[in-house]
């Protein structure tokens, strides 16, 4: 089973695509680069009021489209120091229910070594 990095929380607008973004580091502690990865996958889980989980979307992401070898520091959506090196827009169809917690799991599979999961999540409004 892949290792898991902590959950990043935010607000998700229901019926809208959600961009998961951050400065992602590999297991060596340095920011990942495109050449470090062999695959990237995502899964979106919705947590129902009764506690059950429903998968609302899953698939593969294009590494060149979502991983930046040089961190992006000029995007006004991201205000943390150092910028981001990962940003993936996930489909609005994953976030159709209002008022429920959704968790986005991105599985980073390196070219060498063990995969890990970075989690993003929030309650749809």
N, C-alpha and C positions, 0 to 999 in steps of 0.2 A: 504494500500500500504506500502511495506517495506520502511524503511529509507534508504538513500543512503549516503555512505561515498565518499570522493573525488576521482576523476579520477587519476589513476597512468598511466603516458604516457611512451611509449618506441617505439622501432623499431620492426616491424614485417616483417620477410622475407616471401614473398608470396610463397605458395606451401610447407611451412614447418610448423610443429607443433609449437605451442607457449606455453611457460610455464608462467603462471600467478603465481607470487610468492610475498610474503611479510609477514611482521609481523602484523597479523590481530588481532585486539582487539575487544572484544564484547562490548555491550552497557554499561557494568559496567566499561570499560576502562582498563581491564586487558586482556592479550593475551588469545585467545580462546584455549580450549583443546577439545579433541575428545568427552569426556562425556558431554560437554556443548551443543553439537549440536544434532539435530534429523535428519536433512537432509541438503544436499548441492546440489544446482543445478546451471547449467551454461546456458547462452545464448550468442551467438556471433552475433552481428549486423554489417552489412556492410552498410556504408553510400555512396550511389551512387552520381555521379556528380550532378544530378538534385535535390539532397536533400532527396530523398526517402530512406527508410531503408529496407534492406533485411535481414531476419534471415538466417544465413549460417550454424548454428548448435545449438543444445540444448540437454540437458540431465541431468542426475544425476551423481554426483561424489561419490566415496566411501570414507567416512570420514576417516577410518584408513589408506587409501592410500595417502591422501593429507594433512591431518592435523597432525602436530607433537606436542606432549605435551611438549617436550623440544626443544626450538629453535635450528635450525641447524646453526652453526657458521663457519663451515669449507668448505662450498661450494664456489668455486672461482667465480661462476656466480653472487653471491649476495655479494655486498661490503658494505652495510650499517651496522652500529653498531647494535649489538643485535641479528643479524641473522634473520631467517624467521621461521614461524610456519605453513605456508601454501604454497604449491607448487602443481599445477595441470597442466599437459601437455594436451593441447587441440588439437584435430586432425587437421592435415594439410588441410583436406578438407574444413575447415572453412575459410581458408585464401588463396583462389586461385586467386583472382583479384589483380593485381599490381596497386599501386598508389592511393588506396582508403583507407579512414579511417575505421578501424574496432574497435568496442568496445566489450569487454568481460564483461558481467555482471555475477558475482557470487552471488547467493542468499544464505545467511547463515540463516538457520532456527534453532533457539535455542531450547533446550529441554523445556525451560520455557521463556516466553516473546515474543517479536515481532521480526519478521525477519528483516534483513537488507541486502543491496546490496553493494558490493565493486566492483568498476569498474576499469578495465585496458583498455588501448587502444593505438593505434598507426596507422601510415600510412604504408601500405605494400610497400616493396621495392623489 
